[in-house]
Amino acid sequence: NVLLRRTQYRIADNPEESCRISRNMIFGKLFNARWSIERTRRDHGLRVDADKLSAASCQIHALLPQVKEASAPNHLRGLEGVGANAYFGVFDEMILGDKTVFSFKTRNRRPPLDEVNALLSFAYSLLAHNCASALESVGLDSYVGFLHRDRPGRTSLALDLMEEFRPCMADRFILTLINNRMLKASDFDRSESGAVLLNDSGRKSFLESWQKKKQETITHPFLNEKLPWGLIPYVQALLLARYLRGDLDAYPPFLWK
């Protein structure tokens, strides 16, 4: 795999080549974020502010052609930031569970300051670990990314790869936990500093449901094969490796439908 990693490092040092891969990943992230909004609007139109969700969906949809044409990493990061703001601006609308416990105002971390952010941070950490393992298993270096730049101790390529999975694999899972009332206030601890974290019982419930989620099947949009959710990061890592080897013309992002 040394030749594959040499190719990875060369592309990581080339902003234009890096952006060619990164923009497909961000396209996948925004596409999946929009679809998540649309799914809530479709399934729960009478319980949510449909106009607010529609406006956010349209805003994200308008960003997709710009993402496709982005040729500089900073421009791409700016578009991703606009899309993330639009998405998280309506995230609370998608929460249909107990709003006295689970309400969302803004994304915060290190530490998370409310129950929803605690769940997001925990899910993202699990997803990043899964993506890092998938990348290493196909011979790539999970620490050298294309959009997330090098930083000691950070699996930058895993953070790149997980972008397209955040809305569909992590966020929708969290919404299911909340909306189906699978977690409660007693599953969280609040420290004197204001940090909110899952306690032992909360983590146990979360991880049991997470493992069940990974066993559910979905038809992969590029391969058109039924696969368990848990294999999706590995498959995308494999497709990325195939692109770097020259077997594919472009990296195909995971587009959730």
Summary of the structure (lengths in Angstrom):
residues: 257
radius of gyration: 18.3
end to end distance: 33.2
largest distance: 55.0
contacts: 822
relative contact order: 0.14
helix: 64%
strand: 5%
